[in-house]
Amino acid sequence: MSRFTIIFLVLGCVLTASLMAQPSPSVVAEPVVYSQALYYNHTSHIARTSDDKLFVVWTSSGTDGQIVYSQYDPVFMIWSPPAPISTAPSGATVHKAGIAADEAGNLYVAWQQRNTTAEDYAIYVSKYNGSSWSTPVNLTGNNLENEEVGIEVDDQGNVFVAWNTDSESAGDKWLLCLRSTDGGGTWLGPDTLSSPDGIIGAGSIESARPYLARGKNGKMVCTWFEVPDAGTNQEIYINQFDGSSWSGEQLVSGITNNNNRYPAAAIDAADNIYVVYRPFEPRQHLILKKKAWNDATWPAAVDTVVGQGVLGYKPFMTIDENDNLYVVYRRTMENDTTGLEQISYVTSTDGGTTWSPQTRLSREMHDGGYVTAASRIRGSKVDVFWREGYREGPDDPDSLSLVYGSIDVITSIEDNPTQIVEEFALQQNYPNPFNPVTRINYNVAVKGTYELSVFNLLGQRVRTLVSGVVLPGSHTAFWDGKNDDGQIMASGIYFYQLQGKDVNLSRKMMLIR
């Protein structure tokens, strides 16, 4: 074989590997010397087109800045230098961009912009047609302070743009929404999604950040939090679009004298609506509510997404074609005294009833900030984009790193008691070695009482993962490297064992800290 043939084969292998794999996490841009480059979490800052082009958007700076984008090159595995989408003049301010994809290779980006400090903000939009960005269009005019835009595209290609006027005086505070049925050529509305009294935030300018989530057959929901009584109670609301009109605002949280904030939503294939949010004091967890589309009210019952004890907040939720839920969020680090926060995620395969252990996405020792995920999941990864401190240490300093990461899409049924299983099996955990979480798949051939436990090298049981009646089928458990008391276990070799009538299987795994 000639030297040139060898070089060609090696190059081909490198290019093939590049096309198949994308580092996670990978830095998109750093240092970004603007603390609000990636701001808020109510609309996505990352999207992948239907023909697999991956884009992220952010704000380059304050006054005289632009909304910029970067595109990932899968061959050379690099992000392109930031390039402007907005065309704001000198002295203008642009802010808080969101991005959404359709199923025809297009992208839409919306943001708020004022061309002078004397102007109110207007909402602008630009469309990417697969090769270039359109000239930005002012959708709202500058007669009100139009801010904090959210954008999404439904399954029929209709574009929804929602925003609030929360900086106006009481009586002029609304949550509004425009929609386009022709790819952004013309716009219908605006529709008022909040109550007609014009009070959504009392003295706050944080209220009514619109989170849009699409469903099937043209359905869309918008969720937000507001102060409904001009007082101090913050509540979660939602409005449902059935393909032709909005239903009117509906109370989700239903709790008074408390602090309910930062909702995110998803709709499954059966039109069930899920809303995750940070609930009442002490604010140290995330909860989820769900209801059927036609239910008139939201139930009082909730599922815990992230339990108390670790401060989890500002979530973003997305859902795949098999109705698996993915929630990314910002959280405090366990056993940390430095004030560092990290970007983490959890997943659910059963409609939010149970959730996987928390898994870190952000880089170690870099202080995590705002995070969103792509609302459309393409291929085998959930695309995630966040900001974190450029330097190691707490407080998310003004010099930022903008970072991409991904979550493996759940490609098989995690717990499938209806699957026919003829023999017991205990699979090798993955990943192995692992930190911080590993997955253990096992098969049960006969209904019965079983235990799946973790033991140290001394044979001492450190964690019981499963204990009780298990139906025949394929099942999955997770171990987060902690014992039954929640204490973090040391690095080393551990054994996991499946025990029950007619079965005693064990395997070895390694935890690395």
C-alpha positions as CSV (number, residue, x, y, z in Angstrom):
1,M,0.0,0.0,0.0
2,S,1.4,3.4,-1.0
3,R,2.1,6.2,1.4
4,F,-0.6,8.3,-0.4
5,T,-3.2,5.6,0.0
6,I,-2.4,5.4,3.8
7,I,-2.7,9.2,4.1
8,F,-6.0,9.1,2.2
9,L,-7.4,6.4,4.4
10,V,-6.3,8.2,7.6
11,L,-7.8,11.4,6.4
12,G,-11.0,9.6,5.5
13,C,-11.2,8.1,9.0
14,V,-10.6,11.6,10.6
15,L,-13.4,13.2,8.5
16,T,-15.8,10.3,9.2
17,A,-15.1,10.6,12.9
18,S,-15.7,14.4,12.7
19,L,-19.0,13.9,11.0
20,M,-20.1,11.4,13.6
21,A,-19.0,13.0,16.8
22,Q,-19.3,16.4,18.3
23,P,-17.4,17.3,21.5
24,S,-19.6,18.0,24.5
25,P,-19.0,20.4,26.0
26,S,-17.3,22.6,23.4
27,V,-16.7,26.4,23.6
28,V,-18.5,28.4,21.0
29,A,-16.9,31.8,22.0
30,E,-14.7,33.1,24.7
31,P,-14.0,35.5,26.3
32,V,-17.2,37.4,25.7
33,V,-16.9,40.6,27.6
34,Y,-20.6,41.3,28.1
35,S,-22.5,40.0,31.0
36,Q,-25.8,39.9,29.2
37,A,-24.6,38.2,26.0
38,L,-26.9,35.2,26.8
39,Y,-29.7,36.4,28.9
40,Y,-32.8,34.7,30.3
41,N,-34.1,31.2,29.7
42,H,-37.7,31.6,28.4
43,T,-36.8,31.2,24.7
44,S,-34.2,29.0,23.0
45,H,-30.8,30.3,22.0
46,I,-29.9,27.2,19.9
47,A,-31.6,25.5,17.0
48,R,-30.7,22.8,14.5
49,T,-32.3,23.0,11.0
50,S,-34.1,20.0,9.4
51,D,-31.0,19.6,7.2
52,D,-28.8,19.3,10.3
53,K,-27.2,22.8,10.5
54,L,-26.6,23.8,14.1
55,F,-26.8,27.5,15.0
56,V,-26.6,29.5,18.3
57,V,-27.4,33.2,18.9
58,W,-26.4,35.8,21.4
59,T,-25.9,39.6,21.9
60,S,-22.4,40.9,21.2
61,S,-22.4,43.9,23.5
62,G,-24.6,46.6,25.0
63,T,-24.9,49.9,23.1
64,D,-23.6,49.5,19.6
65,G,-23.9,45.7,19.8
66,Q,-25.6,43.3,17.4
67,I,-27.5,40.0,17.6
68,V,-24.9,37.5,16.3
69,Y,-24.9,33.9,15.3
70,S,-22.3,31.1,15.1
71,Q,-22.7,27.9,13.0
72,Y,-21.0,24.6,13.8
73,D,-18.8,23.0,11.2
74,P,-19.1,19.2,11.6
75,V,-16.1,18.4,9.4
76,F,-13.5,20.6,11.1
77,M,-15.4,20.4,14.5
78,I,-15.3,24.2,15.1
79,W,-17.7,27.0,15.5
80,S,-17.7,29.9,13.1
81,P,-16.7,33.4,14.3
82,P,-19.7,35.4,15.3
83,A,-21.5,37.2,12.5
84,P,-24.3,39.8,12.8
85,I,-28.0,39.0,12.1
86,S,-29.3,42.4,13.2
87,T,-28.4,45.6,11.4
88,A,-28.8,48.1,14.3
89,P,-27.3,51.6,13.7
90,S,-24.7,53.2,15.8
91,G,-26.0,54.1,19.3
92,A,-28.7,51.4,19.2
93,T,-29.3,48.6,21.8
94,V,-30.3,45.1,20.9
95,H,-31.1,42.4,23.4
96,K,-32.5,39.0,24.3
97,A,-32.6,37.0,21.1
98,G,-34.4,33.7,20.6
99,I,-34.2,31.3,17.7
100,A,-36.5,28.6,16.3
101,A,-36.4,26.1,13.4
102,D,-39.1,24.8,11.1
103,E,-39.2,21.5,9.1
104,A,-38.3,23.2,5.8
105,G,-34.7,24.2,6.6
106,N,-35.5,27.7,7.8
107,L,-34.6,29.5,11.0
108,Y,-36.2,32.5,12.7
109,V,-34.6,34.8,15.1
110,A,-36.5,37.5,17.2
111,W,-35.1,40.1,19.5
112,Q,-35.8,43.5,21.1
113,Q,-34.2,46.7,19.7
114,R,-34.2,50.4,20.1
115,N,-32.2,52.6,17.8
116,T,-31.8,55.5,20.3
117,T,-32.1,55.8,24.0
118,A,-35.2,58.0,23.5
119,E,-37.1,55.2,21.8
120,D,-39.1,52.4,23.3
121,Y,-38.0,48.9,22.4
122,A,-39.5,47.2,19.4
123,I,-39.6,43.5,18.4
124,Y,-37.5,42.6,15.3
125,V,-37.3,39.3,13.4
126,S,-35.1,37.9,10.7
127,K,-35.4,34.6,8.7
128,Y,-32.6,32.3,7.5
129,N,-33.6,30.5,4.3
130,G,-30.9,27.9,4.3
131,S,-28.2,30.2,2.9
132,S,-28.6,33.8,4.1
133,W,-30.4,36.0,6.7
134,S,-33.2,38.4,5.6
135,T,-33.3,42.1,6.4
136,P,-34.6,42.5,9.9
137,V,-38.3,43.6,10.2
138,N,-39.8,45.7,13.0
139,L,-42.9,43.8,14.0
140,T,-44.3,46.1,16.6
141,G,-43.3,49.7,16.2
142,N,-41.9,51.7,19.1
143,N,-45.1,53.0,20.7
144,L,-44.7,50.7,23.8
145,E,-41.7,49.1,25.6
146,N,-41.9,45.7,23.8
147,E,-39.5,43.4,25.5
148,E,-38.4,39.8,26.4
149,V,-39.5,38.1,23.2
150,G,-40.1,34.4,22.8
151,I,-40.3,32.6,19.4
152,E,-41.4,29.1,18.2
153,V,-42.6,27.4,15.0
154,D,-45.5,24.9,15.2
155,D,-45.6,21.6,13.4
156,Q,-47.3,23.2,10.4
157,G,-44.7,25.9,9.8
158,N,-46.6,28.8,11.5
159,V,-44.3,31.2,13.4
160,F,-45.3,32.5,16.8
161,V,-43.6,35.6,18.4
162,A,-44.7,36.6,21.9
163,W,-43.4,39.4,24.1
164,N,-44.5,41.6,27.0
165,T,-44.9,45.3,27.8
166,D,-44.0,44.9,31.5
167,S,-42.0,48.1,31.6
168,E,-45.1,50.2,31.0
169,S,-47.4,51.6,33.7
170,A,-50.2,49.5,35.2
171,G,-53.0,49.2,32.8
172,D,-50.6,49.0,29.8
173,K,-48.8,45.7,30.8
174,W,-49.7,42.8,28.6
175,L,-48.4,39.6,27.1
176,L,-48.9,39.8,23.4
177,C,-48.4,37.4,20.5
178,L,-48.1,37.7,16.7
179,R,-48.2,34.7,14.3
180,S,-47.3,34.2,10.7
181,T,-48.8,31.5,8.4
182,D,-46.6,32.4,5.4
183,G,-43.1,32.1,6.8
184,G,-42.8,35.6,8.1
185,G,-44.2,37.4,5.1
186,T,-47.2,38.7,6.9
187,W,-48.3,38.7,10.5
188,L,-51.7,38.2,12.3
189,G,-52.6,39.9,15.6
190,P,-51.3,40.7,18.0
191,D,-53.4,38.6,20.4
192,T,-53.5,39.4,24.1
193,L,-52.5,36.3,26.0
194,S,-52.6,37.8,29.5
195,S,-55.6,39.3,31.3
196,P,-57.2,42.4,29.7
197,D,-56.7,44.5,32.8
198,G,-53.2,45.3,31.7
199,I,-51.7,44.3,35.1
200,I,-49.1,41.5,34.9
201,G,-46.2,42.6,37.0
202,A,-47.0,45.3,39.7
203,G,-43.7,47.1,40.1
204,S,-41.7,44.2,38.7
205,I,-40.1,44.1,35.3
206,E,-39.4,40.3,35.5
207,S,-43.0,39.2,34.8
208,A,-44.5,37.7,31.7
209,R,-41.5,36.3,30.0
210,P,-43.2,34.1,27.4
211,Y,-42.3,30.5,27.0
212,L,-43.8,29.0,23.8
213,A,-44.1,25.2,23.3
214,R,-45.6,23.5,20.3
215,G,-47.8,20.4,20.1
216,K,-49.4,18.4,17.2
217,N,-51.8,19.7,14.6
218,G,-51.0,23.4,15.0
219,K,-51.3,23.5,18.8
220,M,-49.2,25.9,20.8
221,V,-49.0,27.0,24.4
222,C,-47.5,30.0,26.1
223,T,-46.7,29.9,29.8
224,W,-45.3,32.7,32.0
225,F,-45.4,34.0,35.6
226,E,-47.0,37.2,36.8
227,V,-48.2,39.1,39.8
228,P,-52.0,38.9,39.2
229,D,-53.2,41.0,42.1
230,A,-50.8,44.0,41.9
231,G,-49.3,42.6,45.1
232,T,-46.5,40.2,45.8
233,N,-47.8,36.8,44.9
234,Q,-46.2,35.4,41.8
235,E,-48.2,32.8,39.9
236,I,-47.8,30.6,36.9
237,Y,-50.2,31.0,34.0
238,I,-50.7,29.4,30.6
239,N,-52.7,30.1,27.4
240,Q,-53.5,27.4,24.8
241,F,-53.8,27.9,21.0
242,D,-55.8,25.1,19.4
243,G,-54.8,25.8,15.8
244,S,-57.1,28.7,15.3
245,S,-57.5,30.8,18.5
246,W,-56.2,31.2,22.0
247,S,-58.3,29.9,24.9
248,G,-57.6,32.6,27.5
249,E,-55.2,32.6,30.4
250,Q,-55.4,29.8,32.9
251,L,-53.9,29.5,36.4
252,V,-51.4,26.7,36.7
253,S,-49.8,27.1,40.1
254,G,-52.9,27.9,42.2
255,I,-50.8,28.8,45.3
256,T,-51.1,32.2,47.0
257,N,-48.7,34.1,49.2
258,N,-45.7,32.4,47.6
259,N,-43.1,32.8,44.9
260,N,-43.7,30.7,41.7
261,R,-41.4,31.6,38.8
262,Y,-39.6,30.5,35.7
263,P,-42.0,28.1,34.0
264,A,-41.2,25.9,31.0
265,A,-43.6,23.8,29.0
266,A,-43.9,20.8,26.7
267,I,-46.8,19.0,24.9
268,D,-46.7,15.3,24.2
269,A,-48.2,13.3,21.3
270,A,-51.5,12.8,23.2
271,D,-51.9,16.6,23.8
272,N,-51.0,16.4,27.5
273,I,-49.4,19.6,28.7
274,Y,-46.4,19.7,31.1
275,V,-45.2,22.7,33.0
276,V,-42.1,22.7,35.1
277,Y,-41.3,25.7,37.4
278,R,-39.6,26.8,40.6
279,P,-42.2,26.8,43.2
280,F,-42.9,28.5,46.5
281,E,-40.4,29.0,49.3
282,P,-37.8,27.7,50.1
283,R,-37.2,27.6,46.3
284,Q,-34.9,24.7,46.5
285,H,-36.4,22.4,44.0
286,L,-38.3,22.2,40.7
287,I,-41.7,20.7,40.3
288,L,-43.9,19.6,37.4
289,K,-47.6,19.8,36.8
290,K,-49.5,18.1,33.9
291,K,-53.0,18.0,32.5
292,A,-54.9,16.9,29.4
293,W,-55.4,19.5,26.7
294,N,-59.2,19.8,27.3
295,D,-59.1,19.9,31.1
296,A,-60.5,23.2,32.4
297,T,-58.2,23.4,35.5
298,W,-54.8,22.3,36.6
299,P,-54.6,19.6,39.3
300,A,-53.1,20.4,42.7
301,A,-50.8,17.3,42.5
302,V,-47.2,17.8,41.4
303,D,-44.2,15.7,40.6
304,T,-40.8,16.6,42.0
305,V,-38.3,17.1,39.2
306,V,-35.3,18.2,41.3
307,G,-35.7,17.6,45.1
308,Q,-35.0,20.1,47.9
309,G,-31.5,20.5,49.2
310,V,-29.9,21.7,46.0
311,L,-31.0,25.1,44.6
312,G,-32.3,24.3,41.1
313,Y,-33.9,27.1,39.1
314,K,-34.4,28.7,35.7
315,P,-35.4,25.5,33.8
316,F,-35.8,24.8,30.1
317,M,-37.8,21.8,29.0
318,T,-38.0,19.9,25.7
319,I,-39.6,16.7,24.5
320,D,-38.6,14.1,21.9
321,E,-40.8,12.1,19.5
322,N,-41.2,9.3,22.0
323,D,-42.5,11.7,24.7
324,N,-39.3,11.5,26.8
325,L,-38.8,14.8,28.7
326,Y,-35.5,16.6,29.1
327,V,-35.1,19.5,31.6
328,V,-31.9,21.6,31.7
329,Y,-31.4,24.1,34.5
330,R,-29.0,26.0,36.7
331,R,-28.2,24.6,40.2
332,T,-25.9,24.9,43.1
333,M,-23.1,22.4,43.4
334,E,-23.4,19.7,46.1
335,N,-21.0,20.1,49.1
336,D,-19.6,23.3,47.6
337,T,-18.6,26.3,49.7
338,T,-17.3,28.5,46.9
339,G,-20.7,29.7,45.5
340,L,-20.2,27.9,42.2
341,E,-23.3,26.9,40.2
342,Q,-23.4,24.4,37.4
343,I,-25.6,23.5,34.4
344,S,-27.3,20.1,34.9
345,Y,-30.1,18.0,33.4
346,V,-32.6,15.3,34.3
347,T,-34.8,13.2,32.1
348,S,-38.1,11.3,32.4
349,T,-39.5,8.4,30.4
350,D,-42.8,8.1,32.2
351,G,-44.5,11.5,31.7
352,G,-42.7,13.2,34.6
353,T,-43.6,10.8,37.4
354,T,-40.0,9.8,38.0
355,W,-36.7,11.5,36.9
356,S,-33.2,10.4,36.3
357,P,-30.4,11.5,38.7
358,Q,-29.1,15.0,38.1
359,T,-26.2,15.1,35.6
360,R,-23.7,17.9,35.2
361,L,-23.2,19.4,31.7
362,S,-21.0,22.5,32.4
363,R,-17.3,22.4,32.9
364,E,-15.9,21.8,36.3
365,M,-15.0,25.0,38.3
366,H,-16.7,27.3,35.8
367,D,-19.7,29.1,37.2
368,G,-22.8,28.3,35.2
369,G,-25.4,30.8,34.1
370,Y,-28.4,30.9,31.8
371,V,-29.1,27.7,29.8
372,T,-31.6,26.6,27.0
373,A,-32.0,23.6,24.7
374,A,-33.1,23.3,21.2
375,S,-36.9,22.9,21.1
376,R,-36.7,20.5,18.1
377,I,-34.6,17.4,18.8
378,R,-32.8,16.1,15.7
379,G,-30.9,12.8,15.5
380,S,-29.4,11.2,18.6
381,K,-28.6,14.4,20.7
382,V,-30.5,17.1,22.6
383,D,-28.6,20.3,21.8
384,V,-27.9,22.6,24.8
385,F,-26.3,26.1,24.9
386,W,-25.3,28.0,28.0
387,R,-23.0,30.6,29.5
388,E,-20.5,30.1,32.2
389,G,-17.6,32.0,33.7
390,Y,-14.5,32.4,31.4
391,R,-12.2,31.9,34.4
392,E,-12.5,29.3,37.0
393,G,-14.3,30.5,40.2
394,P,-17.7,31.8,41.4
395,D,-19.9,34.7,40.5
396,D,-20.2,34.3,36.7
397,P,-17.9,37.2,35.9
398,D,-18.4,39.7,33.1
399,S,-15.9,37.7,30.9
400,L,-18.0,34.8,29.8
401,S,-17.6,31.6,27.9
402,L,-20.5,30.5,25.7
403,V,-20.6,26.7,25.6
404,Y,-22.4,24.0,23.7
405,G,-23.2,20.6,25.2
406,S,-25.5,17.7,24.4
407,I,-27.7,15.1,26.0
408,D,-28.0,11.6,24.6
409,V,-31.6,11.0,23.3
410,I,-33.3,8.1,25.0
411,T,-33.5,5.7,22.1
412,S,-35.2,2.7,23.7
413,I,-37.9,2.2,26.3
414,E,-36.3,2.5,29.7
415,D,-38.7,0.4,31.6
416,N,-40.8,-2.0,29.4
417,P,-42.6,-4.7,31.3
418,T,-44.6,-5.6,28.1
419,Q,-41.5,-6.6,26.2
420,I,-41.1,-10.4,26.1
421,V,-38.0,-11.5,28.0
422,E,-37.2,-15.1,28.2
423,E,-34.2,-15.0,30.6
424,F,-32.7,-12.9,33.3
425,A,-29.8,-10.5,32.4
426,L,-27.7,-7.9,34.1
427,Q,-25.9,-5.7,31.6
428,Q,-22.6,-3.9,32.0
429,N,-23.2,-0.4,33.3
430,Y,-22.6,2.6,31.0
431,P,-20.6,4.7,31.1
432,N,-17.9,2.8,32.9
433,P,-15.8,4.1,34.5
434,F,-18.2,6.9,35.3
435,N,-18.7,10.2,37.1
436,P,-21.2,11.3,38.2
437,V,-24.0,9.0,37.0
438,T,-24.2,5.5,35.3
439,R,-27.0,3.5,33.8
440,I,-27.7,-0.2,34.6
441,N,-29.9,-2.2,32.3
442,Y,-31.4,-5.5,33.5
443,N,-34.0,-8.1,32.4
444,V,-36.5,-9.9,34.5
445,A,-38.0,-13.1,33.2
446,V,-40.7,-13.7,35.9
447,K,-42.7,-11.4,38.0
448,G,-41.4,-11.4,41.5
449,T,-39.6,-9.6,44.3
450,Y,-36.1,-8.4,43.4
451,E,-33.3,-6.3,44.7
452,L,-30.6,-4.4,42.6
453,S,-27.9,-3.2,45.0
454,V,-24.4,-1.7,45.0
455,F,-21.6,-3.1,47.2
456,N,-18.1,-2.0,48.0
457,L,-15.0,-4.2,47.9
458,L,-15.7,-5.3,51.5
459,G,-19.0,-6.7,50.5
460,Q,-20.9,-3.9,52.3
461,R,-24.2,-2.8,50.7
462,V,-23.9,1.0,50.0
463,R,-26.9,1.6,47.9
464,T,-30.2,-0.2,47.1
465,L,-31.4,0.9,43.6
466,V,-34.4,-1.4,43.3
467,S,-36.3,-3.3,46.0
468,G,-39.8,-4.7,45.5
469,V,-42.0,-6.4,42.9
470,V,-40.7,-6.1,39.4
471,L,-42.7,-7.2,36.3
472,P,-41.2,-9.2,33.5
473,G,-39.4,-7.1,30.9
474,S,-36.4,-4.8,30.4
475,H,-35.7,-2.2,33.0
476,T,-33.2,0.5,33.8
477,A,-31.7,1.9,37.0
478,F,-29.3,4.7,37.6
479,W,-26.6,5.1,40.3
480,D,-25.3,8.6,41.1
481,G,-22.3,7.5,43.1
482,K,-24.0,8.1,46.5
483,N,-25.0,5.7,49.3
484,D,-28.4,5.3,50.8
485,D,-27.8,8.3,53.1
486,G,-27.0,10.6,50.2
487,Q,-23.3,10.7,51.0
488,I,-20.9,10.8,48.0
489,M,-18.8,7.6,47.7
490,A,-15.1,7.6,47.1
491,S,-13.4,6.6,43.8
492,G,-12.9,2.9,43.4
493,I,-14.3,-0.4,42.3
494,Y,-17.9,-1.4,43.2
495,F,-20.1,-4.4,42.5
496,Y,-23.8,-4.3,41.6
497,Q,-26.0,-7.3,42.1
498,L,-29.4,-8.4,40.9
499,Q,-31.0,-10.8,43.4
500,G,-34.3,-12.6,43.6
501,K,-35.9,-16.1,43.2
502,D,-33.9,-18.1,40.6
503,V,-31.5,-15.2,39.9
504,N,-28.2,-13.9,41.4
505,L,-26.2,-11.9,38.9
506,S,-23.4,-9.4,39.6
507,R,-21.0,-7.2,37.7
508,K,-18.1,-4.8,38.5
509,M,-18.0,-1.1,37.8
510,M,-15.6,1.8,38.6
511,L,-16.4,5.2,40.0
512,I,-13.9,8.0,39.3
513,R,-14.0,11.3,41.2
